[in-house]
Amino acid sequence: MKKKSLAILLALGMTAGLLGGCGDSGSSDPAGGNTVEADNSEASQGNPADSDNSEASGDVYHMVMEIVNYGFDDPDIKMVQDKINERTIPEIGVEVEFLTVPIGEMATKLGLMISGGEQMDLVCTGLTTYPAKLAAEGSLMPITEYVENSEILTKATEGVIDACKYNGEIYALPGVTAAGIETAFYYDKELAEQYNIQLPEKLETAEDWEALFSQVKESGMDAYAISLGDGCKAEATSTGYAFDCLGDKSFFSYGVIMNDDTSDTIVDLYSSDLYMEKCKMHRDWFEKGYCVPDSISNGYTTTDSLKQGMVFGILNNHGSGMNEGNLNRTTGKTLGVIPTSDIVIQSANVTAMSYGISTTCKNPEKVIKFLELLYSDVDFINLMNFGIEGVHYVTTEGSNVIGYPEGVDPSSCGYGNFLGIPCDNMNIYVREPLTDEFAETISKFAFGSAKASKYLGYTFDTTNVSTEISAVTAIINKYAPALECGIVDPEEMIPEFTAELKTAGIDKIIEENQKQLNDWLAAQN
């Protein structure tokens, strides 16, 4: 089948309601496996149940926890919820209720529930939003005192908790404690072997990409080299982390710092030579037929394209939260990984999958006890993330790698198709085809091993420029997708794009951000 015919056929077969928005989020999906090094004896020493039980702490508190999914509920979620309550009710006096929210609704769901007086206790503060925004809106309560008085939470979030602060107060906990991320090209290993594709150790330069993609096109495989999705974030994932986005990981509307080792000056990414260079590279890919030509409009995410066999590989984050285990499960492929950047911890990485306590919560002390279980107890962490042993996963003695029970596969597992549970990543299993080698090296993504941004912990208060940010984001949505998918000539389009950004107020945003950053840097000295 010809490539164009395949693209058209897949587009015609597309169903409504597929996950939309800005391409793939690169967020944590624990069903694919995060990270590792579990020591049950050590974890049990920090079990809050040792010092608290339902009888000692009063009545059982009914806690509602937001679970963000892809738009459909796992059939066994109630079964796992009941199993969780077998522990939490007698140990900490908490009865857990999962409230599933499709990712497309999560940015507005909390506000609607609060205004309607509905109960929500533990909420996801990452993915399509971030803690500072929710705190500024009055949707989250500060939890500084609870965290600082908890040895478990303090230890688990050491080095990264500052990223979850707003106006000096902690409003969330990082869902991925080993928050270092490298960007990477995930490729289909079976296709690489079948067509003898020679793979580099790292993809850094335009020449590296050309050498790989030209092989794919000339190999005869019935797949494009890559899909750039709907354009949003394509630039970020191909560039890697040569800049710090200072919080806006989706649109870079706050301005960026191009190299945090040499300058504290915030600039407009879209007016930079780097952006022009990358858009030219994507334009070259498009004109040479390396990327899916209608990815901007066919309704498929890049992950969908990989799953359908439309592409050889895709760009995404790689770390303890998102890795080949996640994407293997999602796509049904056996994937290899080629890094495209160094590992770095930025505030946006830490808050991308974070959880906070809603202002509607009536008993935050109980929610904190629940969180302490999640950040300390190995059995409980893996129950929350993977479900019931023997039903949803099986273990191998002496290994941190889990597999599926006989007769069960990713499509029939019944639990785990959601976007992350907060926990200490060092106490979680990894799912096949990841190996114990991945588990043993996960510390390279943790604070102290991965390079931490100079601006880790800085949060931009957007209150004074919220109108400008809305206007700038609209302009970015108007121009960036076509530019970043290579559909238009960047030398013609970028000048028009950047002129409209200035009219919309990007310079005012950057000026306000620079002032706040300077004050923050001065306070660090």
C-alpha positions as CSV (number, residue, x, y, z in Angstrom):
1,M,0.0,0.0,0.0
2,K,1.3,3.4,-0.8
3,K,2.0,5.8,2.1
4,K,-0.5,8.4,1.0
5,S,-3.2,5.7,0.7
6,L,-2.4,4.4,4.1
7,A,-2.7,7.9,5.6
8,I,-6.1,8.4,3.9
9,L,-7.4,5.0,5.0
10,L,-6.4,5.5,8.6
11,A,-8.0,9.0,8.6
12,L,-11.3,7.6,7.3
13,G,-11.2,4.9,10.0
14,M,-10.7,7.5,12.7
15,T,-13.4,7.5,15.5
16,A,-14.7,10.6,17.2
17,G,-13.5,11.6,20.6
18,L,-9.8,10.8,20.1
19,L,-7.5,12.7,22.5
20,G,-7.0,16.1,21.0
21,G,-5.1,19.2,22.0
22,C,-1.4,19.7,21.7
23,G,0.0,16.4,20.5
24,D,1.2,13.9,23.1
25,S,1.6,15.2,26.6
26,G,4.7,13.2,27.5
27,S,3.1,12.7,30.9
28,S,3.5,9.8,33.3
29,D,1.5,6.6,32.6
30,P,2.2,4.2,35.4
31,A,0.6,1.3,33.6
32,G,3.7,1.3,31.5
33,G,6.0,1.2,34.4
34,N,7.9,4.0,36.1
35,T,10.7,3.3,38.5
36,V,12.0,1.0,40.9
37,E,14.4,-0.1,43.7
38,A,11.9,-1.3,46.1
39,D,12.9,-2.2,49.6
40,N,9.9,-3.5,51.5
41,S,11.5,-3.5,54.9
42,E,12.7,0.1,54.7
43,A,9.4,1.3,53.2
44,S,7.4,-0.3,56.0
45,Q,9.4,1.6,58.6
46,G,7.9,4.8,57.1
47,N,4.3,3.4,57.0
48,P,2.0,5.9,58.6
49,A,-0.1,3.1,59.7
50,D,2.5,2.3,62.4
51,S,1.4,5.4,64.3
52,D,-2.2,6.0,63.2
53,N,-5.3,3.9,62.8
54,S,-9.0,4.5,62.3
55,E,-9.8,4.0,65.9
56,A,-7.2,6.4,67.1
57,S,-7.9,9.1,64.5
58,G,-11.7,9.2,64.8
59,D,-14.3,8.7,62.1
60,V,-13.5,7.3,58.7
61,Y,-13.1,10.1,56.2
62,H,-14.6,9.6,52.7
63,M,-11.9,11.0,50.3
64,V,-12.6,11.7,46.7
65,M,-9.5,11.4,44.4
66,E,-9.3,12.6,40.8
67,I,-8.0,10.0,38.4
68,V,-7.3,11.4,34.9
69,N,-7.8,9.0,32.1
70,Y,-8.0,8.9,28.3
71,G,-11.8,9.2,28.2
72,F,-12.8,5.7,29.2
73,D,-13.0,4.0,32.6
74,D,-11.2,0.8,33.4
75,P,-13.6,-2.0,34.1
76,D,-11.8,-3.1,37.2
77,I,-11.4,0.3,38.8
78,K,-14.0,-0.4,41.4
79,M,-12.4,-3.8,42.2
80,V,-9.1,-2.0,42.9
81,Q,-10.7,0.8,44.8
82,D,-12.3,-1.8,47.2
83,K,-8.9,-3.5,47.6
84,I,-7.3,-0.1,48.5
85,N,-10.0,0.5,51.1
86,E,-9.3,-2.8,52.7
87,R,-6.0,-1.2,53.8
88,T,-6.8,2.5,54.1
89,I,-10.0,2.2,56.3
90,P,-8.4,0.2,59.1
91,E,-4.9,1.7,58.9
92,I,-5.5,5.5,58.4
93,G,-9.3,5.9,58.6
94,V,-9.7,6.9,54.9
95,E,-12.3,5.5,52.5
96,V,-11.1,6.2,48.9
97,E,-13.4,7.0,46.1
98,F,-11.9,7.4,42.6
99,L,-13.5,10.2,40.4
100,T,-12.4,9.6,36.8
101,V,-12.0,12.7,34.7
102,P,-11.1,12.6,30.9
103,I,-8.0,14.6,30.2
104,G,-9.9,16.9,27.9
105,E,-12.1,18.0,30.8
106,M,-9.6,18.2,33.7
107,A,-8.6,21.8,33.2
108,T,-12.1,23.0,33.9
109,K,-13.6,20.1,36.0
110,L,-12.1,21.2,39.4
111,G,-13.4,24.8,39.1
112,L,-16.9,23.6,38.1
113,M,-17.0,21.2,41.1
114,I,-15.8,23.9,43.5
115,S,-18.4,26.4,42.3
116,G,-21.1,23.8,42.5
117,G,-20.1,22.8,46.0
118,E,-19.2,19.3,45.1
119,Q,-16.6,17.3,47.0
120,M,-13.1,16.9,45.6
121,D,-10.1,16.2,47.9
122,L,-7.0,15.0,46.0
123,V,-6.6,16.5,42.6
124,C,-4.2,16.3,39.7
125,T,-2.5,19.7,39.3
126,G,-0.4,18.9,36.2
127,L,-1.0,17.7,32.6
128,T,-3.2,20.5,31.1
129,T,-2.7,22.9,34.1
130,Y,-0.2,23.6,36.8
131,P,-0.2,24.2,40.6
132,A,0.5,28.0,40.5
133,K,-2.5,28.6,38.2
134,L,-4.8,26.6,40.4
135,A,-3.5,28.2,43.6
136,A,-3.9,31.7,42.1
137,E,-7.5,30.8,41.2
138,G,-8.2,29.7,44.8
139,S,-8.7,26.0,43.9
140,L,-5.9,24.6,46.0
141,M,-5.1,24.9,49.7
142,P,-1.5,25.5,50.9
143,I,0.0,22.3,52.3
144,T,3.4,23.7,53.5
145,E,2.9,22.9,57.1
146,Y,1.7,19.3,56.4
147,V,4.7,18.6,54.1
148,E,7.3,20.1,56.4
149,N,5.9,18.1,59.4
150,S,6.0,14.8,57.4
151,E,9.4,13.1,57.4
152,I,8.1,10.8,54.6
153,L,6.9,13.5,52.3
154,T,10.0,15.7,53.0
155,K,12.4,12.9,52.2
156,A,10.6,11.7,49.0
157,T,10.3,15.2,47.5
158,E,13.8,16.5,48.5
159,G,15.3,18.8,45.9
160,V,12.2,19.2,43.8
161,I,9.4,20.4,46.1
162,D,10.2,24.0,45.5
163,A,8.8,23.7,42.0
164,C,5.4,23.1,43.5
165,K,5.4,26.4,45.4
166,Y,3.5,29.6,44.8
167,N,4.1,32.8,46.7
168,G,6.4,30.8,49.1
169,E,3.8,28.1,49.9
170,I,3.7,24.5,48.8
171,Y,0.5,23.7,46.9
172,A,1.2,20.3,45.4
173,L,3.4,17.2,45.6
174,P,5.4,16.0,42.5
175,G,3.9,12.9,41.1
176,V,7.2,11.9,39.6
177,T,9.9,12.4,42.2
178,A,12.7,11.3,39.9
179,A,11.7,14.2,37.6
180,G,14.7,14.4,35.3
181,I,13.7,14.1,31.6
182,E,15.6,13.7,28.4
183,T,13.8,14.0,25.1
184,A,14.1,11.0,22.8
185,F,13.2,9.4,19.5
186,Y,11.2,6.2,20.1
187,Y,11.5,3.8,17.1
188,D,10.0,0.5,16.1
189,K,12.8,-2.1,16.8
190,E,11.2,-4.7,14.5
191,L,11.2,-2.3,11.6
192,A,14.8,-1.3,12.3
193,E,15.9,-4.9,12.3
194,Q,13.9,-5.9,9.3
195,Y,15.2,-3.1,7.2
196,N,18.7,-2.9,8.7
197,I,18.4,0.7,9.8
198,Q,21.7,1.9,11.2
199,L,20.9,3.8,14.4
200,P,23.0,6.5,16.1
201,E,23.6,6.7,19.9
202,K,22.2,10.2,20.0
203,L,20.3,12.5,17.7
204,E,21.6,16.1,18.1
205,T,22.3,17.8,14.7
206,A,20.3,18.2,11.5
207,E,22.9,15.8,9.9
208,D,22.1,13.1,12.5
209,W,18.4,13.3,11.7
210,E,19.0,13.4,7.9
211,A,21.2,10.3,8.1
212,L,18.5,8.4,9.9
213,F,15.4,9.6,8.0
214,S,17.0,9.1,4.6
215,Q,17.6,5.5,5.5
216,V,14.0,5.0,6.5
217,K,12.7,6.5,3.2
218,E,15.0,4.5,1.0
219,S,14.5,1.3,2.9
220,G,11.2,0.4,1.2
221,M,9.3,0.2,4.5
222,D,5.6,1.2,4.2
223,A,5.9,3.8,6.9
224,Y,7.0,7.5,7.2
225,A,10.0,8.3,9.3
226,I,8.1,10.4,11.8
227,S,4.9,12.2,12.6
228,L,4.9,15.7,14.1
229,G,1.3,15.4,15.3
230,D,-0.8,18.5,15.3
231,G,2.3,20.8,15.7
232,C,2.0,21.8,19.3
233,K,5.2,21.0,21.2
234,A,6.9,19.5,18.1
235,E,9.5,22.2,18.4
236,A,10.1,21.4,22.1
237,T,10.6,17.7,21.6
238,S,12.9,18.0,18.6
239,T,15.0,20.7,20.2
240,G,15.4,19.0,23.5
241,Y,16.0,21.2,26.6
242,A,18.4,23.8,25.2
243,F,16.2,26.3,26.9
244,D,14.1,26.6,30.1
245,C,10.5,27.4,29.4
246,L,10.0,28.8,32.9
247,G,6.7,27.0,33.4
248,D,4.7,27.1,30.2
249,K,5.7,23.7,28.8
250,S,3.1,23.7,26.1
251,F,3.3,27.1,24.4
252,F,6.4,28.9,25.7
253,S,4.3,32.0,26.0
254,Y,6.2,33.3,29.1
255,G,9.5,33.6,27.1
256,V,12.4,31.2,27.6
257,I,16.0,31.3,28.7
258,M,18.1,29.9,25.9
259,N,21.0,28.7,28.0
260,D,20.7,28.7,31.8
261,D,24.4,28.3,32.3
262,T,25.4,31.7,30.7
263,S,22.5,34.1,30.9
264,D,19.5,35.0,32.9
265,T,17.9,37.0,30.1
266,I,14.4,35.9,29.0
267,V,13.7,36.0,25.3
268,D,10.9,35.3,22.8
269,L,11.7,31.8,21.5
270,Y,9.7,32.4,18.4
271,S,11.9,35.4,17.4
272,S,15.1,33.4,17.9
273,D,17.5,31.9,15.4
274,L,17.0,28.5,17.1
275,Y,13.3,28.5,16.3
276,M,13.9,29.5,12.7
277,E,16.6,26.8,12.4
278,K,14.3,24.1,13.7
279,C,11.3,25.1,11.6
280,K,13.6,25.0,8.5
281,M,14.6,21.5,9.5
282,H,11.0,20.4,9.8
283,R,10.2,22.1,6.5
284,D,13.0,20.1,4.9
285,W,11.6,16.8,6.4
286,F,8.2,17.7,5.0
287,E,9.4,18.4,1.5
288,K,11.5,15.2,1.4
289,G,8.5,13.1,2.5
290,Y,9.9,12.1,5.8
291,C,6.9,13.0,7.9
292,V,3.2,12.2,7.8
293,P,1.9,15.0,5.5
294,D,-1.6,15.4,7.0
295,S,-0.7,14.8,10.7
296,I,-1.9,18.3,11.5
297,S,-5.5,17.5,10.4
298,N,-5.9,13.7,10.4
299,G,-6.9,13.5,14.1
300,Y,-4.2,11.1,15.2
301,T,-1.7,11.8,17.9
302,T,1.8,10.8,17.2
303,T,1.4,7.8,19.5
304,D,-1.7,6.7,17.4
305,S,0.4,7.0,14.3
306,L,3.1,4.7,15.8
307,K,0.5,2.2,16.9
308,Q,-1.1,2.1,13.5
309,G,2.3,1.4,11.8
310,M,2.1,4.7,10.0
311,V,5.5,5.8,11.2
312,F,9.0,4.4,12.1
313,G,9.2,6.5,15.2
314,I,8.0,9.5,17.2
315,L,9.4,12.1,19.6
316,N,8.5,12.2,23.3
317,N,9.9,12.6,26.7
318,H,12.0,9.8,28.3
319,G,12.4,9.3,32.0
320,S,11.0,7.6,35.0
321,G,7.5,8.8,34.2
322,M,7.4,8.3,30.5
323,N,9.5,5.6,28.9
324,E,9.5,2.7,26.5
325,G,7.4,0.6,28.9
326,N,4.6,3.1,28.7
327,L,4.7,3.4,25.0
328,N,5.2,-0.3,24.4
329,R,1.9,-0.9,26.3
330,T,0.1,1.9,24.5
331,T,1.2,1.1,21.0
332,G,1.7,-2.7,21.1
333,K,5.2,-2.2,19.6
334,T,8.6,-3.1,20.8
335,L,10.4,0.2,20.9
336,G,14.0,1.4,21.1
337,V,15.1,4.8,22.4
338,I,17.6,7.3,21.0
339,P,18.2,10.4,23.3
340,T,17.9,13.8,21.6
341,S,18.9,15.9,24.7
342,D,20.7,15.7,28.0
343,I,18.8,14.8,31.2
344,V,17.6,17.8,33.1
345,I,15.2,18.7,35.9
346,Q,13.1,21.8,35.3
347,S,10.1,23.1,37.3
348,A,7.8,22.2,34.4
349,N,9.0,18.6,34.6
350,V,8.2,18.4,38.3
351,T,4.7,19.9,38.1
352,A,3.8,18.0,34.8
353,M,2.3,15.2,36.9
354,S,1.6,16.7,40.4
355,Y,-1.2,16.4,43.0
356,G,-2.7,18.9,45.4
357,I,-5.5,19.2,47.9
358,S,-8.6,21.1,46.9
359,T,-10.0,23.9,48.9
360,T,-13.2,21.9,49.3
361,C,-11.4,19.2,51.3
362,K,-12.8,18.9,54.8
363,N,-10.0,16.8,56.3
364,P,-6.6,17.5,54.8
365,E,-4.9,15.7,57.6
366,K,-6.4,12.4,56.4
367,V,-5.5,13.1,52.8
368,I,-1.9,13.7,54.0
369,K,-1.9,10.3,55.7
370,F,-3.1,8.8,52.4
371,L,-0.3,10.5,50.6
372,E,2.2,9.3,53.1
373,L,1.2,5.7,52.2
374,L,1.6,6.5,48.5
375,Y,5.1,7.9,49.1
376,S,6.4,5.2,51.4
377,D,4.7,1.8,51.3
378,V,5.8,-0.4,48.4
379,D,2.9,-2.7,48.3
380,F,0.4,0.2,48.4
381,I,2.2,2.1,45.7
382,N,2.1,-0.8,43.3
383,L,-1.5,-1.6,44.2
384,M,-2.5,2.0,43.2
385,N,-0.4,2.0,40.0
386,F,-0.8,-1.6,38.7
387,G,-3.8,-3.1,40.4
388,I,-4.1,-6.4,42.1
389,E,-1.3,-8.9,42.0
390,G,-2.3,-12.1,40.2
391,V,-5.2,-10.3,38.5
392,H,-3.6,-7.3,36.8
393,Y,0.1,-8.2,37.1
394,V,2.5,-10.9,38.2
395,T,5.9,-10.6,39.8
396,T,9.1,-12.6,39.5
397,E,11.1,-13.4,42.6
398,G,14.2,-11.3,42.9
399,S,13.1,-8.9,40.2
400,N,11.4,-5.5,40.1
401,V,10.0,-6.2,36.7
402,I,6.3,-7.3,36.4
403,G,4.4,-8.9,33.6
404,Y,0.8,-9.7,32.8
405,P,-0.9,-12.9,34.1
406,E,-1.5,-15.7,31.7
407,G,-4.3,-14.8,29.2
408,V,-4.0,-11.1,30.0
409,D,-2.5,-8.4,27.8
410,P,-2.5,-4.6,27.8
411,S,-5.8,-4.4,26.0
412,S,-7.6,-6.8,28.5
413,C,-5.8,-5.9,31.7
414,G,-8.8,-4.0,33.2
415,Y,-6.8,-1.5,35.2
416,G,-4.1,1.1,34.7
417,N,-5.3,3.2,31.7
418,F,-4.8,6.5,33.4
419,L,-2.3,9.3,33.6
420,G,-0.3,8.9,36.7
421,I,-0.6,8.3,40.5
422,P,1.6,10.4,42.9
423,C,4.3,8.3,44.6
424,D,8.0,7.9,45.2
425,N,9.3,6.6,41.9
426,M,12.1,4.7,43.7
427,N,9.5,2.3,45.1
428,I,7.6,1.3,42.1
429,Y,7.8,-1.8,39.8
430,V,8.5,-1.5,36.1
431,R,6.5,-3.4,33.5
432,E,7.9,-5.6,30.8
433,P,9.6,-5.2,28.4
434,L,11.6,-2.9,30.6
435,T,14.3,-4.8,32.6
436,D,16.0,-4.7,35.9
437,E,18.8,-2.8,34.2
438,F,16.3,0.1,33.7
439,A,15.3,-0.2,37.3
440,E,18.8,-0.1,38.6
441,T,19.7,3.0,36.6
442,I,16.6,5.0,37.3
443,S,18.5,7.1,39.8
444,K,20.0,9.0,36.9
445,F,16.7,10.8,36.6
446,A,16.7,11.8,40.2
447,F,17.7,15.0,41.9
448,G,21.4,14.9,42.7
449,S,22.2,12.8,39.5
450,A,20.3,14.7,36.8
451,K,21.3,18.3,36.0
452,A,18.9,20.6,37.8
453,S,18.0,23.9,36.1
454,K,19.3,27.0,37.8
455,Y,15.6,28.1,37.9
456,L,14.2,25.0,39.6
457,G,11.6,26.4,42.0
458,Y,10.9,29.6,40.2
459,T,7.2,30.2,39.5
460,F,6.0,33.0,37.3
461,D,2.9,34.8,38.7
462,T,0.9,35.6,35.6
463,T,-1.8,37.7,37.3
464,N,-0.6,41.0,35.9
465,V,-0.4,39.7,32.3
466,S,-3.2,37.1,32.1
467,T,-4.9,39.0,29.3
468,E,-1.7,39.2,27.2
469,I,-1.0,35.5,27.8
470,S,-4.4,34.6,26.4
471,A,-3.8,36.7,23.4
472,V,-0.3,35.4,22.8
473,T,-1.4,31.8,23.2
474,A,-4.1,32.4,20.5
475,I,-1.5,33.7,18.1
476,I,0.8,30.7,18.8
477,N,-2.1,28.4,18.1
478,K,-2.7,30.2,14.8
479,Y,0.9,30.0,13.5
480,A,3.0,27.4,15.3
481,P,1.3,24.1,14.2
482,A,1.9,24.7,10.5
483,L,5.4,26.0,11.1
484,E,6.4,23.2,13.4
485,C,5.0,20.5,11.1
486,G,6.9,21.9,8.1
487,I,3.8,22.8,6.1
488,V,4.7,26.4,5.4
489,D,7.9,28.3,4.6
490,P,9.3,29.6,7.9
491,E,11.2,32.5,6.2
492,E,7.9,33.8,4.9
493,M,5.7,33.0,7.9
494,I,7.8,33.6,11.0
495,P,8.2,37.4,10.5
496,E,4.4,37.7,10.3
497,F,4.0,35.4,13.3
498,T,6.4,37.3,15.5
499,A,4.9,40.7,14.5
500,E,1.5,39.5,15.7
501,L,3.0,38.2,19.0
502,K,4.4,41.7,19.7
503,T,1.0,43.2,19.0
504,A,-0.6,40.6,21.3
505,G,1.8,41.6,24.1
506,I,4.6,39.1,24.4
507,D,7.1,41.8,25.2
508,K,5.0,42.9,28.2
509,I,4.8,39.2,29.4
510,I,8.6,38.8,29.1
511,E,9.2,42.1,30.9
512,E,7.0,41.1,33.8
513,N,8.6,37.6,33.9
514,Q,12.1,39.1,33.8
515,K,11.3,41.4,36.8
516,Q,10.0,38.5,38.9
517,L,12.9,36.3,37.9
518,N,15.4,38.9,38.9
519,D,13.7,39.3,42.3
520,W,13.7,35.6,42.8
521,L,17.4,35.2,41.8
522,A,18.3,38.1,44.2
523,A,16.5,36.3,47.0
524,Q,18.5,33.1,46.4
525,N,21.8,34.8,47.2
